[in-house]
């Protein structure tokens, strides 16, 4: 199992478009991928879960992946956050 913290750096936070990108990216991997914020944990492959997480600008999210491609999954998702979901 691998865990990494990421920060939401795009001004609009995680809304429908970034949530869709997260789910699309997470869906490419076999690993179980979970997001955790403020004690709430959701499946990163669930668009409703991602949206209801309420991750605003500067929120810190822990990404946890477990499975055969866990490192690749974490790296791909962290890249989305680092690139601000290509919005800014």
C-alpha positions in Angstrom: 0.0 0.0 0.0 1.2 3.5 -0.9 -0.1 6.8 0.4 0.6 10.3 -0.8 -0.8 13.7 0.2 -1.7 16.2 -2.5 -3.0 19.7 -2.4 -5.8 21.1 -4.5 -4.1 24.1 -6.1 -6.7 25.1 -8.8 -8.8 28.0 -7.6 -12.2 26.4 -8.3 -11.4 23.3 -6.2 -12.6 19.9 -7.3 -15.8 20.4 -9.2 -17.4 18.2 -12.0 -14.6 18.4 -14.6 -11.7 17.6 -12.2 -13.8 14.9 -10.6 -14.4 13.3 -14.0 -10.6 13.5 -14.8 -9.8 11.8 -11.4 -12.3 9.0 -12.0 -11.2 8.5 -15.6 -7.6 8.3 -14.5 -8.3 6.1 -11.5 -10.3 3.7 -13.6 -7.3 2.9 -15.7 -5.7 1.0 -12.8 -6.6 -2.3 -11.1 -5.5 -1.1 -7.7 -8.0 0.0 -5.0 -7.7 3.8 -4.8 -9.1 5.8 -1.9 -9.1 9.5 -1.2 -9.3 10.8 2.4 -10.0 14.3 3.5 -11.0 15.5 7.0 -11.6 11.9 8.2 -13.9 11.1 5.3 -12.8 8.3 2.9 -14.2 7.7 -0.6 -13.4 5.5 -3.6 -11.5 7.5 -6.2 -13.4 5.6 -8.9 -16.7 7.1 -7.8 -17.5 10.5 -9.3 -20.2 11.2 -6.7 -17.8 10.4 -4.0 -15.2 12.7 -5.4 -17.7 15.6 -5.7 -19.2 15.1 -2.3 -15.7 15.2 -0.7 -16.0 19.0 -1.0 -12.3 19.6 -1.8 -11.9 23.4 -2.1 -8.8 25.4 -3.0 -5.8 24.5 -0.7 -7.5 21.3 0.6 -5.1 18.5 1.4 -6.2 15.0 0.3 -4.5 11.8 1.1 -4.4 9.3 -1.8 -4.0 5.7 -0.9 -3.6 2.9 -3.4 -3.2 -0.8 -2.9 -2.7 -3.3 -5.7 -0.4 -4.4 -8.5 -0.1 -1.0 -10.1 -0.4 1.2 -7.0 2.7 3.3 -7.7 1.6 4.1 -11.2 -1.9 5.0 -10.0 -0.6 7.3 -7.3 1.8 9.0 -9.7 -0.8 9.6 -12.3 -3.3 11.0 -9.9 -0.7 13.2 -8.2 0.2 14.6 -11.7 -3.4 15.7 -12.2 -3.2 17.7 -8.9 0.2 19.1 -9.7 -1.0 20.3 -13.1 -4.1 21.9 -11.5 -6.3 19.7 -13.7 -5.1 21.8 -16.6 -7.5 24.6 -15.6 -5.2 27.5 -14.5 
